Every structure is written in structure tokens, then in C-alpha cells.
């Protein structure tokens, strides 16, 4: 039995009231607030525990957004693509294929983009092609995300350095949240709450069904602490590794042994700065001991990794530690078990949904990263009213979550959640009974392509149909031949 202290009953000050309360200013929450304001909502509050927006994107240095295209078409647009168009003219802010290069199978284009990880497709069942994957400077994105909020300052109030700790419930209806800050414990009341914490901090306490990470072999079962090195020559490093892959495999092995976990140098928008992603696990990003170990053990090994690189790896002879991400890289923990549950079958078969809110290409090799439909029900909790849960904790099983918990899906579901909240309030409905057709109309008006729409470029559907929705891969064929056996298939 543990020891307990009985907290005395006390009154908690109502700090503020709003129509829509967004908890978490990461890619999902920031997008939800912006989309809600643009959809007409006038009284929005955005709570963020750090002093900046972006969460893992800007604070965890997840500085690459993958798989925004399929063949030669860009499917992931809306606020996601707006990030890059807004930063396009800032020197060193954005790097990635665009325009006619996307989908190209020309050898010269493949050669050009091969050093940029995930900018060239890797599915063995189709020819290599250039993919719209974008790298960005996180500090420039911090500034741009603030600017987007400043543009809606009449509709959105932002409170940083506030950590929402629990929901305020009235039966199965969420009425707001309690938060902690330097000002103490206070509360905010709201008509709709959007849990964009990434870890289900609110829905897990509100009575919504959810699951924890179960498969320790998945990407999501790993934490990270990312850092960057300056004084490098990434082009030299990549080309030398291609010329001598056997020697480079030994380098990667030595790098992993030095760090203690898988660790890979990746590009940034600048050739002289390299990003080090890593996979530390299995770890839970809701376990304070795991989080502490991720941070402190990783920092303890960075100097050794840098020494190893300078001594053994071409392109790193003059490398130095540039910076360390200000927050832990959290991939996944609690997952909503919502009104619809995504599984690998949604990638192995062409499933259509009347309540589709995102039509995204992903990183899944089952369908060669062809677009899948993400339904509204994946962010809709069971048993709790006026609560939405977009982002990396959306409703998916412990395998499928690996492919839909990335930045594009966080933004896509966040944008849809903000619009759904705005529509529900305007129409006097709930988030469960919201007019989904109206939500979809506004999504399309906000540059989000959705399938089966006359106001969306028909070539998007045509390229999918012409390529059988990506279901030409060996994995997809196995699923079609024996669905029951496919359930046991683990070579994702």
C-alpha cells in the first residue's frame, strides 16, 4: 500500500471562460485554435505548458515532415502546407522537393534528393520517386506559429506556462479544466474542450476509453532527446556512405554503441548543421522516471558521440555541438479508443468514410504511402460529451498508430477538431451530433483536399485509382489473399 496525503477541500478560482478551450499548443492544438478562429469562433483559449508553440515539432526538434505526396500529387495541405509557404522566403528555413520535382523518377532528381532522408520513396514494390518531405528550422517555425496566433488575437487568447492537470466534469459532460502555473491552481470553463496534449492527459481522466502502448517493438514505444551539430558537411557524409556502405554500417554500429541506442545523423535545411534523431526504448513518455532517464542519460553521452564522429566519420572532422532540444521527444503513450479505431486493415484495403476529415499519404509501406482516409470518429471519445482529442493520441491500434501519429496527421486532425468545435457551437449542436458535411465544407475551403468532392482537384482521385490506391505491394497482396493471416503479419 502506498502512502497518501488527503488534500483539503478548497475553492479554485475561475481564471477565465471561453467557448473553445484548446489544451496544448503543439501541432494539433495550434492548428485547432487557428482553424476554429478562421471558421468563425470568437472566444478561444489556447493553453500551453511551455513558452512557445509547436510542442515536439519546435521543442523536441522533430524538424522533418514526411510523406506529404503520393506519386506526383500533394495530398497533405491546409495548415500543414501553410507552414512552409509562410517560411519559404526565409533563408535556411525550409528544405524539400516541390513543384514538378514531386513524383519525379528521373535519375538526376533521385540523385539530388537522395541525401534528404524520406525525400525519395523506399517501397521495394515500386520505382523510386521524389516525395514531398520537408525539413525546417524549428526556431523560425516558433516565430511563424506565433505570427499566426497574432493574426487571430481578437479571437484567441494564449496562456503559456500553464499545465492543465485535470478535467472539470459534470456527469459525462466536460465543462473545463484545472491548470497549474506560477500563479497557483486555477480553472478555465469552456463549452468545448480539445485535448491536444498528445498523451491524453485530459481524456484519460474524463472517463473516455483509452489504451496504453502495448507493442514494445513499435516506433511509438521509444522516446528521444534530439540534438544538432554544427561545422559539418552532410553532403560529404552522405556521398561517402553511399560509396562505401559496408564501412558506413560499421560507423552506424559504433554510433549506436557509443550512444547506447539507435542514433542517426539526418539533414537540416543547412548543409553545415546536422540533426541527430534517436530511439530510446522501450520507454513511456508518461513515466517520469523514463522521461528523466531519456534526458539525463542522453545528454551524458552526447560528448562521446561527437568525439566518435570527429574521429571516424567523413564530414564531421570539425563538428561541434550546436544545440540540444529543449524538451523530450515523446512519440506516443495513451491512445484514445474512440468511435472508430484505425488498424493496419485501413492501409491494406481501400476504406471510405462518410465522416472523413483528412485524406493523407502516410509513411506506411503496406500501401506505398498512398493516401488513406481518417474519419472524424478517430478523435471523438466514447462516453464523454463536448470533448475532442486530435493529434498523436488519436484512436488507432498499437501498430497503426506508428503511421498516423506524425506531424501531418496531428495538424490534419487538429484542424478538423477546431472546425468541428466552431460548427457545433454555431449550430447549437454537440461535437457528437455536429453537421459533419458542414465541417468538411469548411475544411475544403481551408485548402484541405477530401475525397469524393466536386470542389477538389479530380486528379487526386485519378492518380489513386490509376495506381490501385497503392495496393500493389506484396504486403497488400498478402492481406487480400488471407486477411486472418495478415493479422499476424509483423514485418511492417
C-alpha positions in Angstrom: 0.0 0.0 0.0 1.3 3.5 -0.9 1.2 6.4 1.4 -1.3 9.2 0.8 -2.0 12.7 1.9 -5.6 13.9 2.0 -5.7 17.2 0.1 -8.0 19.7 2.0 -11.1 20.9 0.1 -10.7 24.4 -1.3 -12.2 26.8 -3.7 -10.4 27.1 -7.1 -10.5 30.5 -8.8 -12.2 30.6 -12.2 -9.4 32.3 -14.2 -11.2 32.7 -17.5 -14.2 31.4 -19.5 -14.4 30.6 -23.2 -16.4 28.8 -25.9 -13.5 26.6 -27.1 -10.6 25.6 -24.9 -7.6 24.0 -26.6 -5.2 22.2 -24.2 -1.8 22.0 -25.7 -0.1 24.3 -28.3 1.6 21.6 -30.3 1.0 21.0 -34.0 -2.6 19.6 -33.3 -3.6 22.2 -30.7 -2.1 25.2 -32.5 -3.9 24.1 -35.7 -7.2 23.5 -33.9 -7.1 27.1 -32.4 -6.2 28.7 -35.8 -8.8 26.6 -37.7 -11.6 27.4 -35.2 -10.9 31.1 -35.4 -10.9 31.0 -39.2 -14.2 29.1 -39.1 -15.8 31.9 -37.1 -15.4 31.0 -33.5 -14.7 34.2 -31.5 -13.9 33.1 -27.9 -11.0 30.7 -27.9 -8.3 30.0 -25.3 -5.1 28.1 -26.0 -3.2 26.7 -23.0 0.5 25.7 -23.5 2.8 24.4 -20.8 5.9 25.8 -22.4 6.7 29.3 -23.6 6.3 28.6 -27.3 4.1 26.8 -29.7 4.8 23.6 -31.6 5.4 21.0 -28.9 7.6 18.2 -30.3 7.9 20.0 -33.6 9.7 23.1 -32.3 10.7 22.0 -28.8 11.5 18.4 -29.5 13.3 19.2 -32.7 11.1 16.9 -34.9 12.3 19.0 -37.8 11.1 16.9 -40.7 7.6 16.4 -42.0 7.4 13.3 -44.2 5.3 11.9 -47.0 3.1 14.8 -48.0 2.6 13.5 -51.5 1.7 10.3 -53.4 3.2 9.9 -56.9 3.2 13.5 -58.3 0.3 14.9 -56.2 0.4 16.7 -52.9 -2.4 15.3 -50.6 -1.5 16.9 -47.3 -2.2 20.6 -47.5 -4.2 23.1 -45.3 -2.3 24.5 -42.3 0.5 21.9 -42.8 1.4 23.3 -46.2 0.8 26.9 -44.9 3.8 26.4 -42.5 6.1 26.0 -45.5 4.6 28.7 -47.8 4.9 31.2 -45.0 8.6 30.4 -44.4 9.6 29.9 -48.0 11.3 33.2 -48.4 13.3 33.0 -45.1 16.9 31.9 -45.8 17.7 28.5 -44.4 14.2 28.0 -43.0 12.8 25.2 -45.3 14.3 22.4 -47.5 12.3 19.9 -49.5 11.2 18.9 -53.0 8.4 21.0 -54.5 6.6 21.6 -57.8 7.4 19.4 -60.7 10.1 17.6 -58.8 7.5 15.8 -56.6 6.8 12.4 -58.0 9.8 12.5 -60.4 11.5 9.3 -61.2 14.3 10.9 -63.2 17.8 9.7 -62.1 19.1 13.3 -61.7 16.2 14.2 -59.4 16.6 11.0 -57.4 20.3 11.7 -57.0 19.7 15.3 -55.9 17.2 14.4 -53.2 18.7 11.1 -52.1 20.7 12.7 -49.2 17.5 14.2 -47.8 16.0 11.3 -45.7 12.4 10.4 -46.8 12.5 12.7 -49.8 12.9 9.6 -52.0 10.4 6.7 -51.7 11.7 3.5 -50.3 9.0 1.0 -51.1 10.6 -2.1 -52.9 7.4 -2.7 -54.9 7.5 0.5 -57.0 10.1 2.6 -58.7 11.9 5.2 -56.6 10.3 8.7 -56.8 10.8 12.1 -55.2 8.5 12.6 -52.3 7.3 15.9 -50.8 9.0 15.7 -47.4 10.1 19.0 -45.8 12.8 19.9 -43.3 12.6 23.2 -41.4 14.4 25.4 -38.9 12.5 25.0 -35.6 13.2 28.4 -34.3 11.8 30.0 -37.5 8.7 27.9 -37.1 8.3 29.1 -33.5 8.2 32.6 -34.7 5.8 31.8 -37.6 3.4 29.9 -35.3 3.3 33.0 -33.0 2.6 35.2 -36.0 -0.4 33.0 -37.0 -1.8 33.5 -33.5 -1.2 37.2 -33.5 -3.3 37.4 -36.7 -6.2 36.0 -34.7 -5.6 37.8 -31.4 -9.1 39.2 -31.4 -10.4 35.6 -31.3 -7.7 33.6 -29.5 -6.2 34.2 -26.0 -3.0 32.4 -25.4 -1.7 31.4 -22.0 1.8 29.9 -21.9 3.4 28.3 -18.9 0.1 26.7 -17.9 -0.2 23.0 -17.3 -3.7 21.6 -17.5 -3.9 18.9 -14.8 -7.5 17.5 -14.8 -10.9 18.0 -16.4 -13.9 19.6 -14.7 -16.7 17.2 -15.2 -20.5 17.3 -14.7 -21.6 13.7 -15.2 -20.3 12.8 -18.7 -20.1 16.4 -19.8 -16.7 18.2 -19.7 -17.0 21.8 -18.5 -13.4 22.9 -18.5 -10.0 22.1 -16.9 -8.0 22.9 -13.8 -4.4 24.1 -14.5 -1.3 24.8 -12.5 1.1 27.7 -13.1 3.3 30.2 -11.3 0.0 31.8 -10.2 -1.1 28.6 -8.5 -4.0 26.3 -9.2 -6.9 27.8 -11.2 -9.6 26.8 -13.6 -11.0 27.7 -17.0 -14.6 26.9 -18.0 -15.5 26.1 -21.6 -18.3 24.9 -23.8 -16.0 22.6 -25.9 -12.6 21.3 -24.8 -10.0 20.0 -27.3 -7.4 17.7 -25.7 -4.3 18.2 -27.8 -1.9 17.2 -25.1 -0.5 14.3 -27.2 -0.7 12.0 -24.2 -4.4 12.1 -23.5 -3.8 14.0 -20.2 -7.4 15.2 -20.2 -9.5 12.5 -21.8 -7.8 9.8 -19.7 -9.2 11.5 -16.6 -12.6 12.4 -18.1 -13.8 8.8 -18.4 -13.0 8.3 -22.1 -11.9 4.8 -23.2 -8.2 4.6 -24.0 -5.2 2.2 -24.2 -1.5 2.4 -23.4 1.3 1.4 -25.7 1.4 -2.4 -25.8 3.8 -3.4 -28.6 7.3 -2.5 -27.4 8.7 -3.2 -30.9 6.9 -0.2 -32.5 8.4 3.2 -33.2 5.9 4.8 -30.7 7.4 2.8 -27.8 10.5 4.9 -27.9 11.4 8.4 -26.5 14.2 10.6 -27.8 16.4 13.6 -26.9 17.4 15.2 -30.2 20.4 17.5 -30.7 22.1 19.2 -33.6 25.8 19.5 -34.6 27.4 22.4 -36.5 30.5 22.6 -38.5 29.5 19.5 -40.6 29.4 18.7 -44.2 26.3 16.5 -44.6 26.6 16.1 -48.4 30.2 14.7 -47.9 29.0 12.4 -45.2 26.1 11.0 -47.3 28.0 10.6 -50.5 30.9 8.8 -48.8 28.5 6.5 -47.1 26.9 5.6 -50.4 30.4 4.9 -51.9 31.3 2.6 -49.0 28.2 1.2 -47.4 29.9 -1.6 -45.6 32.3 0.8 -43.8 29.4 3.1 -43.1 27.4 0.3 -41.5 30.3 -0.2 -39.0 30.1 3.6 -38.3 26.4 3.4 -37.6 27.0 0.4 -35.3 29.7 2.3 -33.5 27.5 5.3 -33.2 24.7 3.2 -31.7 27.1 1.6 -29.2 28.5 5.0 -28.2 25.1 6.5 -27.6 23.6 3.3 -26.2 20.6 3.4 -28.6 19.9 3.7 -32.3 21.0 7.1 -33.3 21.2 8.5 -36.9 22.5 11.8 -38.3 20.0 13.4 -40.6 19.9 16.6 -42.7 18.6 20.0 -41.9 17.9 23.0 -44.3 21.7 23.8 -43.9 24.4 21.5 -45.1 26.7 22.5 -42.2 24.1 21.6 -39.5 23.1 18.0 -38.8 20.2 16.8 -36.8 20.6 13.6 -34.6 17.4 11.7 -34.2 17.3 8.7 -31.9 15.1 6.0 -30.5 15.4 5.2 -26.8 13.3 2.4 -25.6 11.1 0.9 -24.7 10.2 4.0 -22.7 6.9 5.5 -21.7 6.5 9.3 -22.1 4.0 9.4 -19.2 6.5 7.8 -16.8 8.6 10.5 -15.0 11.5 8.0 -14.4 11.6 7.2 -18.1 11.5 10.9 -19.1 14.2 11.8 -16.6 16.4 8.9 -17.9 15.8 9.9 -21.5 17.0 13.5 -20.8 19.9 13.0 -18.5 21.4 9.7 -19.9 21.2 11.1 -23.4 23.0 14.4 -22.5 25.6 12.4 -20.7 26.5 10.6 -23.9 26.4 13.4 -26.5 30.1 14.4 -26.0 31.2 10.9 -26.6 29.1 10.7 -29.7 30.6 13.9 -31.0 34.2 12.6 -30.3 33.4 9.4 -32.1 32.1 11.3 -35.2 35.1 13.7 -35.4 37.5 10.7 -35.2 35.7 8.3 -37.6 33.2 9.9 -39.9 33.8 11.9 -43.1 32.0 15.3 -43.0 32.3 15.5 -39.2 36.0 16.4 -38.8 35.2 19.8 -37.5 31.8 19.2 -36.0 30.7 20.7 -32.7 27.6 20.5 -30.5 25.2 23.2 -31.8 22.2 22.8 -29.5 20.1 20.3 -27.6 16.3 20.1 -28.0 14.6 22.0 -25.0 12.1 19.2 -24.5 12.0 15.4 -24.6 10.9 13.8 -27.9 7.6 12.0 -27.0 6.3 9.6 -29.6 3.2 8.1 -28.0 1.7 6.8 -24.8 -2.1 6.8 -24.1 -4.2 6.4 -27.2 -7.9 7.2 -27.4 -10.2 4.3 -28.1 -12.7 6.4 -30.0 -15.8 5.9 -32.0 -13.6 4.4 -34.8 -10.3 2.5 -34.4 -7.7 2.6 -37.2 -5.8 -0.6 -37.8 -3.4 -2.0 -40.5 -6.5 -3.1 -42.4 -7.3 0.6 -43.2 -3.9 0.7 -45.0 -4.3 -2.8 -46.7 -7.7 -2.1 -48.1 -9.3 1.0 -49.6 -11.7 2.0 -46.9 -14.0 5.0 -47.4 -15.7 7.0 -44.7 -18.6 9.4 -44.9 -17.1 11.4 -42.0 -13.6 11.7 -43.5 -11.7 14.7 -42.1 -8.2 14.0 -43.6 -7.0 12.2 -46.7 -3.4 11.7 -46.1 -0.4 10.0 -47.6 1.5 8.4 -44.7 4.8 6.6 -44.1 3.2 3.1 -44.3 4.8 0.6 -46.7 1.7 -1.6 -46.9 0.2 0.7 -49.5 3.4 2.5 -50.6 2.3 5.6 -48.7 -0.8 6.1 -50.7 -3.5 8.3 -49.1 -5.9 6.8 -46.5 -9.0 8.3 -45.1 -9.0 9.4 -41.4 -12.6 9.6 -40.1 -13.8 12.2 -37.6 -14.7 9.4 -35.2 -11.0 8.7 -34.6 -10.9 12.0 -32.5 -14.3 11.5 -30.9 -14.2 10.0 -27.4 -16.8 7.4 -26.3 -18.8 8.3 -23.3 -17.7 11.9 -22.9 -19.5 14.9 -24.4 -18.1 18.1 -25.8 -14.5 16.8 -25.8 -12.3 16.2 -28.9 -8.9 14.5 -29.0 -6.9 15.2 -32.1 -3.2 14.6 -32.5 -0.8 11.7 -31.9 -3.1 10.1 -29.3 -5.9 9.7 -31.9 -7.9 6.4 -32.0 -5.7 3.7 -33.6 -4.3 0.4 -32.5 -0.8 -0.1 -31.3 0.5 -0.8 -34.8 -1.4 1.7 -36.9 -0.6 4.5 -34.5 3.0 4.4 -35.9 1.8 5.7 -39.2 -0.8 8.3 -38.1 0.9 9.9 -35.1 3.2 12.1 -37.2 3.1 15.8 -37.7 0.8 15.9 -40.8 -1.9 13.8 -39.0 -1.6 15.9 -35.9 -2.2 19.0 -37.9 -4.9 17.5 -40.0 -6.9 16.1 -37.1 -6.3 19.3 -35.1 -7.5 21.5 -38.0 -10.7 19.3 -38.2 -11.2 19.4 -34.5 -11.1 23.2 -34.4 -13.6 23.5 -37.2 -15.9 20.9 -35.7 -15.9 22.8 -32.4 -16.7 26.0 -34.1 -19.6 24.5 -36.2 -21.1 22.7 -33.2 -21.2 26.0 -31.2 -22.6 28.0 -34.1 -25.3 25.4 -34.8 -26.1 24.7 -31.2 -25.2 21.0 -31.6 -22.7 18.9 -29.7 -19.4 17.5 -31.1 -21.1 14.1 -31.4 -24.0 15.5 -33.4 -22.1 18.1 -35.3 -23.0 18.6 -39.0 -20.0 16.7 -40.5 -20.9 17.9 -44.0 -20.5 21.5 -42.9 -17.2 20.6 -41.2 -16.0 19.1 -44.5 -17.1 22.1 -46.5 -15.0 24.4 -44.3 -12.0 22.0 -44.4 -12.0 22.2 -48.2 -12.4 26.0 -48.0 -9.3 25.9 -45.8 -7.3 24.1 -48.5 -7.8 20.6 -47.2 -8.4 18.1 -50.0 -11.0 15.5 -49.2 -12.2 12.6 -51.5 -15.4 12.4 -53.4 -15.8 16.2 -53.6 -16.6 18.1 -56.8 -14.7 21.1 -55.4 -11.4 19.1 -55.0 -9.0 18.5 -57.8 -10.2 15.3 -59.6 -6.6 14.4 -60.5 -6.0 13.4 -56.8 -8.6 10.6 -57.1 -7.4 9.8 -60.6 -3.8 9.1 -59.5 -5.1 6.9 -56.7 -7.4 4.9 -59.0 -4.7 4.6 -61.7 -2.4 3.0 -59.1 -5.0 0.9 -57.3 -4.7 3.0 -54.1 -1.1 1.7 -53.6 -2.3 -1.8 -53.1 0.2 -3.3 -55.5 2.7 -4.1 -52.7 3.5 -7.6 -51.5 2.1 -6.8 -48.1 -1.2 -5.6 -49.5 -1.5 -8.7 -51.7 -1.0 -10.9 -48.6 -3.7 -9.1 -46.8 -6.1 -9.5 -49.7 -5.3 -13.2 -50.1 -5.6 -14.1 -46.4 -6.9 -11.4 -44.1 -6.8 -13.6 -41.0 -3.1 -14.4 -41.6 -2.4 -10.7 -42.2 -3.4 -10.0 -38.6 -0.3 -12.0 -37.5 2.0 -10.3 -40.0 4.6 -8.2 -38.2 7.1 -7.1 -40.9 5.7 -3.5 -41.0 
